[in-house]
Amino acid sequence: MAIEYKKSLAVFDDFVGVEDAEALLEWFQKNPKGKVNFTTCTHIHASNLQVLMAVKPPVVAWSKDEDLQLWLEPLLR
C-alpha cells in the first residue's frame, strides 16, 4: 500500500492509487483527528482526494513534488 498508517498520521508515499481510498476512509473513521503527510507522494488518485476533501485533515507536510503541491494545497486548506 502506498499509505503508511501510524497512530495519528497517514503518510502518503509515491503513487497513491484508487485501491487505497477505502482503507483511507476507514482509517479516518477510526482516527477522526488524523493528520496527513505528503512529503514523498508523487501522485494521488481522485478517489483519495475525495476522501481528504470530505475529512479536511490537517496536513503536516506537503509533497516535495511542486506540481502536486500546487494542485493539492488549495483543495485541502
PDB file of N, H, CA, C and O in Angstrom:
ATOM      1  N   MET A   1       0.846  -1.189   0.000  1.00  0.00           N
ATOM      2  CA  MET A   1       0.000   0.000   0.000  1.00  0.00           C
ATOM      3  C   MET A   1       0.880   1.237   0.000  1.00  0.00           C
ATOM      4  O   MET A   1       1.985   1.240   0.543  1.00  0.00           O
ATOM      5  N   ALA A   2       0.375   2.264  -0.609  1.00  0.00           N
ATOM      6  H   ALA A   2      -0.523   2.261  -1.050  1.00  0.00           H
ATOM      7  CA  ALA A   2       1.135   3.500  -0.746  1.00  0.00           C
ATOM      8  C   ALA A   2       0.890   4.468   0.409  1.00  0.00           C
ATOM      9  O   ALA A   2       1.434   5.572   0.422  1.00  0.00           O
ATOM     10  N   ILE A   3       0.077   4.057   1.374  1.00  0.00           N
ATOM     11  H   ILE A   3      -0.365   3.160   1.364  1.00  0.00           H
ATOM     12  CA  ILE A   3      -0.163   4.894   2.550  1.00  0.00           C
ATOM     13  C   ILE A   3       0.237   4.084   3.777  1.00  0.00           C
ATOM     14  O   ILE A   3      -0.246   2.973   3.994  1.00  0.00           O
ATOM     15  N   GLU A   4       1.125   4.662   4.569  1.00  0.00           N
ATOM     16  H   GLU A   4       1.518   5.565   4.392  1.00  0.00           H
ATOM     17  CA  GLU A   4       1.526   4.021   5.819  1.00  0.00           C
ATOM     18  C   GLU A   4       0.735   4.682   6.940  1.00  0.00           C
ATOM     19  O   GLU A   4       0.765   5.902   7.105  1.00  0.00           O
ATOM     20  N   TYR A   5       0.035   3.865   7.700  1.00  0.00           N
ATOM     21  H   TYR A   5       0.010   2.875   7.566  1.00  0.00           H
ATOM     22  CA  TYR A   5      -0.801   4.382   8.771  1.00  0.00           C
ATOM     23  C   TYR A   5      -0.088   4.246  10.104  1.00  0.00           C
ATOM     24  O   TYR A   5       0.273   3.147  10.525  1.00  0.00           O
ATOM     25  N   LYS A   6       0.103   5.362  10.747  1.00  0.00           N
ATOM     26  H   LYS A   6      -0.190   6.255  10.404  1.00  0.00           H
ATOM     27  CA  LYS A   6       0.672   5.372  12.086  1.00  0.00           C
ATOM     28  C   LYS A   6      -0.457   5.714  13.050  1.00  0.00           C
ATOM     29  O   LYS A   6      -1.610   5.803  12.629  1.00  0.00           O
ATOM     30  N   LYS A   7      -0.163   5.903  14.307  1.00  0.00           N
ATOM     31  H   LYS A   7       0.774   5.830  14.649  1.00  0.00           H
ATOM     32  CA  LYS A   7      -1.205   6.130  15.301  1.00  0.00           C
ATOM     33  C   LYS A   7      -2.156   7.268  14.912  1.00  0.00           C
ATOM     34  O   LYS A   7      -3.373   7.090  14.931  1.00  0.00           O
ATOM     35  N   SER A   8      -1.613   8.415  14.567  1.00  0.00           N
ATOM     36  H   SER A   8      -0.624   8.559  14.552  1.00  0.00           H
ATOM     37  CA  SER A   8      -2.468   9.558  14.213  1.00  0.00           C
ATOM     38  C   SER A   8      -1.989  10.256  12.947  1.00  0.00           C
ATOM     39  O   SER A   8      -2.265  11.437  12.741  1.00  0.00           O
ATOM     40  N   LEU A   9      -1.262   9.514  12.092  1.00  0.00           N
ATOM     41  H   LEU A   9      -1.037   8.554  12.259  1.00  0.00           H
ATOM     42  CA  LEU A   9      -0.692  10.106  10.885  1.00  0.00           C
ATOM     43  C   LEU A   9      -0.765   9.121   9.727  1.00  0.00           C
ATOM     44  O   LEU A   9      -0.391   7.956   9.863  1.00  0.00           O
ATOM     45  N   ALA A  10      -1.245   9.598   8.599  1.00  0.00           N
ATOM     46  H   ALA A  10      -1.549  10.544   8.489  1.00  0.00           H
ATOM     47  CA  ALA A  10      -1.238   8.819   7.364  1.00  0.00           C
ATOM     48  C   ALA A  10      -0.144   9.405   6.476  1.00  0.00           C
ATOM     49  O   ALA A  10      -0.193  10.577   6.105  1.00  0.00           O
ATOM     50  N   VAL A  11       0.845   8.573   6.141  1.00  0.00           N
ATOM     51  H   VAL A  11       0.885   7.620   6.443  1.00  0.00           H
ATOM     52  CA  VAL A  11       1.977   9.017   5.334  1.00  0.00           C
ATOM     53  C   VAL A  11       1.806   8.488   3.912  1.00  0.00           C
ATOM     54  O   VAL A  11       1.832   7.280   3.676  1.00  0.00           O
ATOM     55  N   PHE A  12       1.630   9.413   2.972  1.00  0.00           N
ATOM     56  H   PHE A  12       1.609  10.394   3.164  1.00  0.00           H
ATOM     57  CA  PHE A  12       1.425   9.076   1.568  1.00  0.00           C
ATOM     58  C   PHE A  12       2.787   8.942   0.894  1.00  0.00           C
ATOM     59  O   PHE A  12       3.640   9.819   1.029  1.00  0.00           O
ATOM     60  N   ASP A  13       2.989   7.839   0.163  1.00  0.00           N
ATOM     61  H   ASP A  13       2.296   7.126   0.053  1.00  0.00           H
ATOM     62  CA  ASP A  13       4.280   7.589  -0.464  1.00  0.00           C
ATOM     63  C   ASP A  13       4.102   7.261  -1.940  1.00  0.00           C
ATOM     64  O   ASP A  13       3.307   6.396  -2.306  1.00  0.00           O
ATOM     65  N   ASP A  14       4.844   7.956  -2.771  1.00  0.00           N
ATOM     66  H   ASP A  14       5.490   8.659  -2.473  1.00  0.00           H
ATOM     67  CA  ASP A  14       4.920   7.693  -4.203  1.00  0.00           C
ATOM     68  C   ASP A  14       3.542   7.796  -4.874  1.00  0.00           C
ATOM     69  O   ASP A  14       2.927   8.863  -4.859  1.00  0.00           O
ATOM     70  N   PHE A  15       3.061   6.710  -5.453  1.00  0.00           N
ATOM     71  H   PHE A  15       3.560   5.843  -5.465  1.00  0.00           H
ATOM     72  CA  PHE A  15       1.826   6.681  -6.240  1.00  0.00           C
ATOM     73  C   PHE A  15       0.700   6.110  -5.384  1.00  0.00           C
ATOM     74  O   PHE A  15       0.717   4.929  -5.036  1.00  0.00           O
ATOM     75  N   VAL A  16      -0.275   6.945  -5.046  1.00  0.00           N
ATOM     76  H   VAL A  16      -0.289   7.905  -5.329  1.00  0.00           H
ATOM     77  CA  VAL A  16      -1.412   6.508  -4.225  1.00  0.00           C
ATOM     78  C   VAL A  16      -2.596   6.291  -5.164  1.00  0.00           C
ATOM     79  O   VAL A  16      -3.170   7.247  -5.685  1.00  0.00           O
ATOM     80  N   GLY A  17      -2.952   5.032  -5.373  1.00  0.00           N
ATOM     81  H   GLY A  17      -2.485   4.255  -4.950  1.00  0.00           H
ATOM     82  CA  GLY A  17      -3.968   4.677  -6.355  1.00  0.00           C
ATOM     83  C   GLY A  17      -5.363   4.505  -5.777  1.00  0.00           C
ATOM     84  O   GLY A  17      -5.586   4.678  -4.578  1.00  0.00           O
ATOM     85  N   VAL A  18      -6.281   4.166  -6.645  1.00  0.00           N
ATOM     86  H   VAL A  18      -6.099   4.026  -7.618  1.00  0.00           H
ATOM     87  CA  VAL A  18      -7.688   4.010  -6.285  1.00  0.00           C
ATOM     88  C   VAL A  18      -7.878   2.950  -5.207  1.00  0.00           C
ATOM     89  O   VAL A  18      -8.774   3.070  -4.372  1.00  0.00           O
ATOM     90  N   GLU A  19      -7.045   1.914  -5.217  1.00  0.00           N
ATOM     91  H   GLU A  19      -6.316   1.817  -5.895  1.00  0.00           H
ATOM     92  CA  GLU A  19      -7.199   0.818  -4.261  1.00  0.00           C
ATOM     93  C   GLU A  19      -6.923   1.244  -2.818  1.00  0.00           C
ATOM     94  O   GLU A  19      -7.216   0.492  -1.889  1.00  0.00           O
ATOM     95  N   ASP A  20      -6.365   2.435  -2.620  1.00  0.00           N
ATOM     96  H   ASP A  20      -6.126   3.046  -3.375  1.00  0.00           H
ATOM     97  CA  ASP A  20      -6.054   2.921  -1.273  1.00  0.00           C
ATOM     98  C   ASP A  20      -7.198   3.718  -0.632  1.00  0.00           C
ATOM     99  O   ASP A  20      -7.164   3.972   0.572  1.00  0.00           O
ATOM    100  N   ALA A  21      -8.188   4.107  -1.399  1.00  0.00           N
ATOM    101  H   ALA A  21      -8.215   3.900  -2.377  1.00  0.00           H
ATOM    102  CA  ALA A  21      -9.225   5.023  -0.917  1.00  0.00           C
ATOM    103  C   ALA A  21     -10.093   4.432   0.194  1.00  0.00           C
ATOM    104  O   ALA A  21     -10.392   5.120   1.170  1.00  0.00           O
ATOM    105  N   GLU A  22     -10.496   3.190   0.065  1.00  0.00           N
ATOM    106  H   GLU A  22     -10.254   2.631  -0.728  1.00  0.00           H
ATOM    107  CA  GLU A  22     -11.378   2.592   1.072  1.00  0.00           C
ATOM    108  C   GLU A  22     -10.672   2.479   2.427  1.00  0.00           C
ATOM    109  O   GLU A  22     -11.255   2.781   3.468  1.00  0.00           O
ATOM    110  N   ALA A  23      -9.423   2.046   2.400  1.00  0.00           N
ATOM    111  H   ALA A  23      -8.949   1.802   1.554  1.00  0.00           H
ATOM    112  CA  ALA A  23      -8.652   1.937   3.648  1.00  0.00           C
ATOM    113  C   ALA A  23      -8.426   3.316   4.265  1.00  0.00           C
ATOM    114  O   ALA A  23      -8.449   3.461   5.487  1.00  0.00           O
ATOM    115  N   LEU A  24      -8.208   4.322   3.428  1.00  0.00           N
ATOM    116  H   LEU A  24      -8.189   4.204   2.435  1.00  0.00           H
ATOM    117  CA  LEU A  24      -8.025   5.688   3.923  1.00  0.00           C
ATOM    118  C   LEU A  24      -9.286   6.180   4.633  1.00  0.00           C
ATOM    119  O   LEU A  24      -9.209   6.756   5.718  1.00  0.00           O
ATOM    120  N   LEU A  25     -10.429   5.953   4.022  1.00  0.00           N
ATOM    121  H   LEU A  25     -10.492   5.485   3.141  1.00  0.00           H
ATOM    122  CA  LEU A  25     -11.693   6.356   4.641  1.00  0.00           C
ATOM    123  C   LEU A  25     -11.906   5.626   5.968  1.00  0.00           C
ATOM    124  O   LEU A  25     -12.299   6.243   6.958  1.00  0.00           O
ATOM    125  N   GLU A  26     -11.654   4.334   5.992  1.00  0.00           N
ATOM    126  H   GLU A  26     -11.334   3.833   5.188  1.00  0.00           H
ATOM    127  CA  GLU A  26     -11.814   3.554   7.225  1.00  0.00           C
ATOM    128  C   GLU A  26     -10.864   4.052   8.314  1.00  0.00           C
ATOM    129  O   GLU A  26     -11.244   4.125   9.483  1.00  0.00           O
ATOM    130  N   TRP A  27      -9.641   4.390   7.938  1.00  0.00           N
ATOM    131  H   TRP A  27      -9.333   4.330   6.989  1.00  0.00           H
ATOM    132  CA  TRP A  27      -8.673   4.892   8.919  1.00  0.00           C
ATOM    133  C   TRP A  27      -9.156   6.201   9.525  1.00  0.00           C
ATOM    134  O   TRP A  27      -9.063   6.398  10.737  1.00  0.00           O
ATOM    135  N   PHE A  28      -9.677   7.105   8.682  1.00  0.00           N
ATOM    136  H   PHE A  28      -9.753   6.945   7.698  1.00  0.00           H
ATOM    137  CA  PHE A  28     -10.193   8.375   9.207  1.00  0.00           C
ATOM    138  C   PHE A  28     -11.438   8.176  10.072  1.00  0.00           C
ATOM    139  O   PHE A  28     -11.652   8.930  11.022  1.00  0.00           O
ATOM    140  N   GLN A  29     -12.249   7.189   9.763  1.00  0.00           N
ATOM    141  H   GLN A  29     -12.075   6.577   8.992  1.00  0.00           H
ATOM    142  CA  GLN A  29     -13.407   6.904  10.609  1.00  0.00           C
ATOM    143  C   GLN A  29     -12.963   6.456  12.000  1.00  0.00           C
ATOM    144  O   GLN A  29     -13.624   6.763  12.991  1.00  0.00           O
ATOM    145  N   LYS A  30     -11.853   5.736  12.076  1.00  0.00           N
ATOM    146  H   LYS A  30     -11.315   5.486  11.270  1.00  0.00           H
ATOM    147  CA  LYS A  30     -11.312   5.281  13.359  1.00  0.00           C
ATOM    148  C   LYS A  30     -10.423   6.337  14.017  1.00  0.00           C
ATOM    149  O   LYS A  30     -10.223   6.318  15.231  1.00  0.00           O
ATOM    150  N   ASN A  31      -9.890   7.261  13.207  1.00  0.00           N
ATOM    151  H   ASN A  31     -10.052   7.276  12.221  1.00  0.00           H
ATOM    152  CA  ASN A  31      -8.964   8.294  13.681  1.00  0.00           C
ATOM    153  C   ASN A  31      -9.422   9.665  13.173  1.00  0.00           C
ATOM    154  O   ASN A  31      -8.755  10.256  12.325  1.00  0.00           O
ATOM    155  N   PRO A  32     -10.541  10.176  13.673  1.00  0.00           N
ATOM    156  CA  PRO A  32     -11.099  11.424  13.136  1.00  0.00           C
ATOM    157  C   PRO A  32     -10.185  12.641  13.294  1.00  0.00           C
ATOM    158  O   PRO A  32     -10.381  13.647  12.612  1.00  0.00           O
ATOM    159  N   LYS A  33      -9.201  12.566  14.173  1.00  0.00           N
ATOM    160  H   LYS A  33      -9.042  11.749  14.727  1.00  0.00           H
ATOM    161  CA  LYS A  33      -8.263  13.677  14.330  1.00  0.00           C
ATOM    162  C   LYS A  33      -6.938  13.383  13.623  1.00  0.00           C
ATOM    163  O   LYS A  33      -5.922  14.018  13.903  1.00  0.00           O
ATOM    164  N   GLY A  34      -6.963  12.421  12.712  1.00  0.00           N
ATOM    165  H   GLY A  34      -7.789  11.905  12.485  1.00  0.00           H
ATOM    166  CA  GLY A  34      -5.761  12.033  11.983  1.00  0.00           C
ATOM    167  C   GLY A  34      -5.227  13.154  11.110  1.00  0.00           C
ATOM    168  O   GLY A  34      -5.968  14.022  10.649  1.00  0.00           O
ATOM    169  N   LYS A  35      -3.926  13.109  10.897  1.00  0.00           N
ATOM    170  H   LYS A  35      -3.324  12.404  11.271  1.00  0.00           H
ATOM    171  CA  LYS A  35      -3.235  14.098  10.066  1.00  0.00           C
ATOM    172  C   LYS A  35      -2.606  13.376   8.886  1.00  0.00           C
ATOM    173  O   LYS A  35      -2.505  12.149   8.875  1.00  0.00           O
ATOM    174  N   VAL A  36      -2.183  14.156   7.885  1.00  0.00           N
ATOM    175  H   VAL A  36      -2.266  15.152   7.894  1.00  0.00           H
ATOM    176  CA  VAL A  36      -1.571  13.554   6.704  1.00  0.00           C
ATOM    177  C   VAL A  36      -0.221  14.191   6.393  1.00  0.00           C
ATOM    178  O   VAL A  36       0.033  15.359   6.687  1.00  0.00           O
ATOM    179  N   ASN A  37       0.634  13.368   5.784  1.00  0.00           N
ATOM    180  H   ASN A  37       0.428  12.419   5.544  1.00  0.00           H
ATOM    181  CA  ASN A  37       1.965  13.792   5.362  1.00  0.00           C
ATOM    182  C   ASN A  37       2.128  13.369   3.906  1.00  0.00           C
ATOM    183  O   ASN A  37       2.036  12.184   3.586  1.00  0.00           O
ATOM    184  N   PHE A  38       2.371  14.341   3.023  1.00  0.00           N
ATOM    185  H   PHE A  38       2.446  15.304   3.283  1.00  0.00           H
ATOM    186  CA  PHE A  38       2.515  14.071   1.594  1.00  0.00           C
ATOM    187  C   PHE A  38       3.960  14.167   1.107  1.00  0.00           C
ATOM    188  O   PHE A  38       4.188  14.159  -0.103  1.00  0.00           O
ATOM    189  N   THR A  39       4.929  14.256   1.992  1.00  0.00           N
ATOM    190  H   THR A  39       4.743  14.263   2.975  1.00  0.00           H
ATOM    191  CA  THR A  39       6.308  14.561   1.614  1.00  0.00           C
ATOM    192  C   THR A  39       6.805  13.790   0.394  1.00  0.00           C
ATOM    193  O   THR A  39       7.337  14.396  -0.536  1.00  0.00           O
ATOM    194  N   THR A  40       6.643  12.472   0.379  1.00  0.00           N
ATOM    195  H   THR A  40       6.210  11.979   1.135  1.00  0.00           H
ATOM    196  CA  THR A  40       7.187  11.671  -0.718  1.00  0.00           C
ATOM    197  C   THR A  40       6.126  11.227  -1.727  1.00  0.00           C
ATOM    198  O   THR A  40       6.389  10.363  -2.563  1.00  0.00           O
ATOM    199  N   CYS A  41       4.954  11.801  -1.652  1.00  0.00           N
ATOM    200  H   CYS A  41       4.740  12.503  -0.972  1.00  0.00           H
ATOM    201  CA  CYS A  41       3.872  11.467  -2.586  1.00  0.00           C
ATOM    202  C   CYS A  41       4.121  12.159  -3.930  1.00  0.00           C
ATOM    203  O   CYS A  41       4.474  13.337  -3.976  1.00  0.00           O
ATOM    204  N   THR A  42       3.932  11.411  -5.021  1.00  0.00           N
ATOM    205  H   THR A  42       3.645  10.454  -4.984  1.00  0.00           H
ATOM    206  CA  THR A  42       4.110  11.975  -6.361  1.00  0.00           C
ATOM    207  C   THR A  42       2.819  11.976  -7.173  1.00  0.00           C
ATOM    208  O   THR A  42       2.714  12.679  -8.178  1.00  0.00           O
ATOM    209  N   HIS A  43       1.832  11.186  -6.736  1.00  0.00           N
ATOM    210  H   HIS A  43       1.917  10.615  -5.919  1.00  0.00           H
ATOM    211  CA  HIS A  43       0.539  11.112  -7.440  1.00  0.00           C
ATOM    212  C   HIS A  43      -0.517  10.633  -6.452  1.00  0.00           C
ATOM    213  O   HIS A  43      -0.261   9.760  -5.623  1.00  0.00           O
ATOM    214  N   ILE A  44      -1.705  11.219  -6.552  1.00  0.00           N
ATOM    215  H   ILE A  44      -1.912  11.929  -7.225  1.00  0.00           H
ATOM    216  CA  ILE A  44      -2.812  10.776  -5.716  1.00  0.00           C
ATOM    217  C   ILE A  44      -4.061  10.649  -6.581  1.00  0.00           C
ATOM    218  O   ILE A  44      -4.447  11.592  -7.271  1.00  0.00           O
ATOM    219  N   HIS A  45      -4.681   9.487  -6.538  1.00  0.00           N
ATOM    220  H   HIS A  45      -4.368   8.721  -5.977  1.00  0.00           H
ATOM    221  CA  HIS A  45      -5.898   9.247  -7.326  1.00  0.00           C
ATOM    222  C   HIS A  45      -7.032  10.100  -6.775  1.00  0.00           C
ATOM    223  O   HIS A  45      -7.081  10.377  -5.577  1.00  0.00           O
ATOM    224  N   ALA A  46      -7.930  10.510  -7.637  1.00  0.00           N
ATOM    225  H   ALA A  46      -7.891  10.285  -8.610  1.00  0.00           H
ATOM    226  CA  ALA A  46      -9.040  11.384  -7.264  1.00  0.00           C
ATOM    227  C   ALA A  46      -9.928  10.788  -6.164  1.00  0.00           C
ATOM    228  O   ALA A  46     -10.527  11.535  -5.390  1.00  0.00           O
ATOM    229  N   SER A  47     -10.020   9.474  -6.085  1.00  0.00           N
ATOM    230  H   SER A  47      -9.533   8.867  -6.713  1.00  0.00           H
ATOM    231  CA  SER A  47     -10.847   8.864  -5.042  1.00  0.00           C
ATOM    232  C   SER A  47     -10.287   9.177  -3.651  1.00  0.00           C
ATOM    233  O   SER A  47     -11.050   9.403  -2.711  1.00  0.00           O
ATOM    234  N   ASN A  48      -8.973   9.190  -3.522  1.00  0.00           N
ATOM    235  H   ASN A  48      -8.354   9.006  -4.286  1.00  0.00           H
ATOM    236  CA  ASN A  48      -8.344   9.548  -2.259  1.00  0.00           C
ATOM    237  C   ASN A  48      -8.515  11.035  -1.980  1.00  0.00           C
ATOM    238  O   ASN A  48      -8.715  11.438  -0.834  1.00  0.00           O
ATOM    239  N   LEU A  49      -8.436  11.838  -3.016  1.00  0.00           N
ATOM    240  H   LEU A  49      -8.274  11.510  -3.947  1.00  0.00           H
ATOM    241  CA  LEU A  49      -8.647  13.272  -2.863  1.00  0.00           C
ATOM    242  C   LEU A  49     -10.062  13.555  -2.363  1.00  0.00           C
ATOM    243  O   LEU A  49     -10.255  14.446  -1.536  1.00  0.00           O
ATOM    244  N   GLN A  50     -11.040  12.818  -2.849  1.00  0.00           N
ATOM    245  H   GLN A  50     -10.883  12.094  -3.521  1.00  0.00           H
ATOM    246  CA  GLN A  50     -12.416  12.995  -2.384  1.00  0.00           C
ATOM    247  C   GLN A  50     -12.532  12.701  -0.892  1.00  0.00           C
ATOM    248  O   GLN A  50     -13.207  13.428  -0.163  1.00  0.00           O
ATOM    249  N   VAL A  51     -11.883  11.651  -0.445  1.00  0.00           N
ATOM    250  H   VAL A  51     -11.335  11.061  -1.036  1.00  0.00           H
ATOM    251  CA  VAL A  51     -11.883  11.335   0.992  1.00  0.00           C
ATOM    252  C   VAL A  51     -11.262  12.489   1.764  1.00  0.00           C
ATOM    253  O   VAL A  51     -11.818  12.944   2.764  1.00  0.00           O
ATOM    254  N   LEU A  52     -10.120  12.958   1.304  1.00  0.00           N
ATOM    255  H   LEU A  52      -9.669  12.588   0.492  1.00  0.00           H
ATOM    256  CA  LEU A  52      -9.421  14.039   2.005  1.00  0.00           C
ATOM    257  C   LEU A  52     -10.234  15.334   2.010  1.00  0.00           C
ATOM    258  O   LEU A  52     -10.244  16.048   3.012  1.00  0.00           O
ATOM    259  N   MET A  53     -10.905  15.643   0.921  1.00  0.00           N
ATOM    260  H   MET A  53     -10.897  15.063   0.106  1.00  0.00           H
ATOM    261  CA  MET A  53     -11.717  16.861   0.868  1.00  0.00           C
ATOM    262  C   MET A  53     -12.915  16.764   1.809  1.00  0.00           C
ATOM    263  O   MET A  53     -13.350  17.772   2.366  1.00  0.00           O
ATOM    264  N   ALA A  54     -13.446  15.563   1.988  1.00  0.00           N
ATOM    265  H   ALA A  54     -13.093  14.744   1.536  1.00  0.00           H
ATOM    266  CA  ALA A  54     -14.575  15.380   2.901  1.00  0.00           C
ATOM    267  C   ALA A  54     -14.131  15.478   4.355  1.00  0.00           C
ATOM    268  O   ALA A  54     -14.829  16.061   5.185  1.00  0.00           O
ATOM    269  N   VAL A  55     -12.971  14.909   4.660  1.00  0.00           N
ATOM    270  H   VAL A  55     -12.404  14.436   3.985  1.00  0.00           H
ATOM    271  CA  VAL A  55     -12.477  14.859   6.034  1.00  0.00           C
ATOM    272  C   VAL A  55     -11.790  16.164   6.447  1.00  0.00           C
ATOM    273  O   VAL A  55     -11.892  16.591   7.597  1.00  0.00           O
ATOM    274  N   LYS A  56     -11.090  16.789   5.501  1.00  0.00           N
ATOM    275  H   LYS A  56     -11.007  16.443   4.566  1.00  0.00           H
ATOM    276  CA  LYS A  56     -10.331  18.022   5.746  1.00  0.00           C
ATOM    277  C   LYS A  56      -9.321  17.869   6.895  1.00  0.00           C
ATOM    278  O   LYS A  56      -9.354  18.629   7.862  1.00  0.00           O
ATOM    279  N   PRO A  57      -8.432  16.888   6.779  1.00  0.00           N
ATOM    280  CA  PRO A  57      -7.460  16.670   7.860  1.00  0.00           C
ATOM    281  C   PRO A  57      -6.343  17.715   7.827  1.00  0.00           C
ATOM    282  O   PRO A  57      -6.076  18.303   6.779  1.00  0.00           O
ATOM    283  N   PRO A  58      -5.695  17.946   8.962  1.00  0.00           N
ATOM    284  CA  PRO A  58      -4.515  18.817   8.953  1.00  0.00           C
ATOM    285  C   PRO A  58      -3.392  18.158   8.141  1.00  0.00           C
ATOM    286  O   PRO A  58      -3.193  16.945   8.205  1.00  0.00           O
ATOM    287  N   VAL A  59      -2.676  18.970   7.388  1.00  0.00           N
ATOM    288  H   VAL A  59      -2.837  19.955   7.336  1.00  0.00           H
ATOM    289  CA  VAL A  59      -1.544  18.485   6.607  1.00  0.00           C
ATOM    290  C   VAL A  59      -0.271  18.902   7.335  1.00  0.00           C
ATOM    291  O   VAL A  59      -0.032  20.093   7.536  1.00  0.00           O
ATOM    292  N   VAL A  60       0.540  17.934   7.728  1.00  0.00           N
ATOM    293  H   VAL A  60       0.345  16.967   7.564  1.00  0.00           H
ATOM    294  CA  VAL A  60       1.772  18.253   8.449  1.00  0.00           C
ATOM    295  C   VAL A  60       2.931  18.511   7.503  1.00  0.00           C
ATOM    296  O   VAL A  60       3.888  19.192   7.873  1.00  0.00           O
ATOM    297  N   ALA A  61       2.862  17.977   6.283  1.00  0.00           N
ATOM    298  H   ALA A  61       2.085  17.424   5.983  1.00  0.00           H
ATOM    299  CA  ALA A  61       3.915  18.216   5.290  1.00  0.00           C
ATOM    300  C   ALA A  61       3.340  18.039   3.883  1.00  0.00           C
ATOM    301  O   ALA A  61       2.633  17.071   3.600  1.00  0.00           O
ATOM    302  N   TRP A  62       3.655  18.982   3.025  1.00  0.00           N
ATOM    303  H   TRP A  62       4.229  19.768   3.255  1.00  0.00           H
ATOM    304  CA  TRP A  62       3.214  18.932   1.633  1.00  0.00           C
ATOM    305  C   TRP A  62       4.229  18.162   0.808  1.00  0.00           C
ATOM    306  O   TRP A  62       5.354  17.930   1.251  1.00  0.00           O
ATOM    307  N   SER A  63       3.831  17.771  -0.388  1.00  0.00           N
ATOM    308  H   SER A  63       2.918  17.960  -0.748  1.00  0.00           H
ATOM    309  CA  SER A  63       4.683  16.995  -1.283  1.00  0.00           C
ATOM    310  C   SER A  63       5.904  17.799  -1.735  1.00  0.00           C
ATOM    311  O   SER A  63       5.832  19.014  -1.920  1.00  0.00           O
ATOM    312  N   LYS A  64       7.022  17.095  -1.907  1.00  0.00           N
ATOM    313  H   LYS A  64       7.080  16.108  -1.756  1.00  0.00           H
ATOM    314  CA  LYS A  64       8.214  17.711  -2.483  1.00  0.00           C
ATOM    315  C   LYS A  64       8.009  17.967  -3.972  1.00  0.00           C
ATOM    316  O   LYS A  64       8.709  18.783  -4.570  1.00  0.00           O
ATOM    317  N   ASP A  65       7.051  17.269  -4.563  1.00  0.00           N
ATOM    318  H   ASP A  65       6.482  16.606  -4.077  1.00  0.00           H
ATOM    319  CA  ASP A  65       6.697  17.467  -5.973  1.00  0.00           C
ATOM    320  C   ASP A  65       5.897  18.764  -6.070  1.00  0.00           C
ATOM    321  O   ASP A  65       4.744  18.816  -5.644  1.00  0.00           O
ATOM    322  N   GLU A  66       6.495  19.792  -6.620  1.00  0.00           N
ATOM    323  H   GLU A  66       7.432  19.750  -6.966  1.00  0.00           H
ATOM    324  CA  GLU A  66       5.865  21.117  -6.637  1.00  0.00           C
ATOM    325  C   GLU A  66       4.527  21.134  -7.363  1.00  0.00           C
ATOM    326  O   GLU A  66       3.589  21.799  -6.923  1.00  0.00           O
ATOM    327  N   ASP A  67       4.435  20.404  -8.476  1.00  0.00           N
ATOM    328  H   ASP A  67       5.197  19.864  -8.833  1.00  0.00           H
ATOM    329  CA  ASP A  67       3.174  20.380  -9.220  1.00  0.00           C
ATOM    330  C   ASP A  67       2.054  19.760  -8.391  1.00  0.00           C
ATOM    331  O   ASP A  67       0.930  20.262  -8.381  1.00  0.00           O
ATOM    332  N   LEU A  68       2.364  18.677  -7.701  1.00  0.00           N
ATOM    333  H   LEU A  68       3.277  18.270  -7.709  1.00  0.00           H
ATOM    334  CA  LEU A  68       1.351  18.034  -6.857  1.00  0.00           C
ATOM    335  C   LEU A  68       0.962  18.952  -5.703  1.00  0.00           C
ATOM    336  O   LEU A  68      -0.218  19.064  -5.370  1.00  0.00           O
ATOM    337  N   GLN A  69       1.928  19.597  -5.104  1.00  0.00           N
ATOM    338  H   GLN A  69       2.886  19.506  -5.375  1.00  0.00           H
ATOM    339  CA  GLN A  69       1.625  20.513  -4.005  1.00  0.00           C
ATOM    340  C   GLN A  69       0.735  21.660  -4.479  1.00  0.00           C
ATOM    341  O   GLN A  69      -0.216  22.035  -3.793  1.00  0.00           O
ATOM    342  N   LEU A  70       1.042  22.213  -5.645  1.00  0.00           N
ATOM    343  H   LEU A  70       1.814  21.908  -6.202  1.00  0.00           H
ATOM    344  CA  LEU A  70       0.224  23.307  -6.177  1.00  0.00           C
ATOM    345  C   LEU A  70      -1.207  22.859  -6.462  1.00  0.00           C
ATOM    346  O   LEU A  70      -2.135  23.667  -6.396  1.00  0.00           O
ATOM    347  N   TRP A  71      -1.387  21.609  -6.770  1.00  0.00           N
ATOM    348  H   TRP A  71      -0.634  20.953  -6.823  1.00  0.00           H
ATOM    349  CA  TRP A  71      -2.712  21.062  -7.047  1.00  0.00           C
ATOM    350  C   TRP A  71      -3.449  20.746  -5.752  1.00  0.00           C
ATOM    351  O   TRP A  71      -4.646  21.012  -5.641  1.00  0.00           O
ATOM    352  N   LEU A  72      -2.753  20.184  -4.777  1.00  0.00           N
ATOM    353  H   LEU A  72      -1.781  19.967  -4.867  1.00  0.00           H
ATOM    354  CA  LEU A  72      -3.396  19.750  -3.534  1.00  0.00           C
ATOM    355  C   LEU A  72      -3.681  20.881  -2.559  1.00  0.00           C
ATOM    356  O   LEU A  72      -4.755  20.929  -1.959  1.00  0.00           O
ATOM    357  N   GLU A  73      -2.742  21.777  -2.401  1.00  0.00           N
ATOM    358  H   GLU A  73      -1.870  21.737  -2.888  1.00  0.00           H
ATOM    359  CA  GLU A  73      -2.832  22.782  -1.332  1.00  0.00           C
ATOM    360  C   GLU A  73      -4.122  23.598  -1.366  1.00  0.00           C
ATOM    361  O   GLU A  73      -4.752  23.745  -0.319  1.00  0.00           O
ATOM    362  N   PRO A  74      -4.547  24.131  -2.493  1.00  0.00           N
ATOM    363  CA  PRO A  74      -5.794  24.914  -2.466  1.00  0.00           C
ATOM    364  C   PRO A  74      -7.034  24.070  -2.150  1.00  0.00           C
ATOM    365  O   PRO A  74      -8.022  24.587  -1.629  1.00  0.00           O
ATOM    366  N   LEU A  75      -6.979  22.790  -2.464  1.00  0.00           N
ATOM    367  H   LEU A  75      -6.176  22.371  -2.887  1.00  0.00           H
ATOM    368  CA  LEU A  75      -8.130  21.917  -2.221  1.00  0.00           C
ATOM    369  C   LEU A  75      -8.234  21.453  -0.781  1.00  0.00           C
ATOM    370  O   LEU A  75      -9.320  21.117  -0.310  1.00  0.00           O
ATOM    371  N   LEU A  76      -7.110  21.433  -0.081  1.00  0.00           N
ATOM    372  H   LEU A  76      -6.227  21.706  -0.464  1.00  0.00           H
ATOM    373  CA  LEU A  76      -7.100  20.858   1.270  1.00  0.00           C
ATOM    374  C   LEU A  76      -6.840  21.887   2.367  1.00  0.00           C
ATOM    375  O   LEU A  76      -6.735  21.518   3.537  1.00  0.00           O
ATOM    376  N   ARG A  77      -6.735  23.135   2.028  1.00  0.00           N
ATOM    377  H   ARG A  77      -6.820  23.435   1.077  1.00  0.00           H
ATOM    378  CA  ARG A  77      -6.532  24.181   3.066  1.00  0.00           C
ATOM    379  C   ARG A  77      -7.868  24.640   3.580  1.00  0.00           C
ATOM    380  O   ARG A  77      -7.929  25.508   4.451  1.00  0.00           O
TER     381      ARG A  77
END
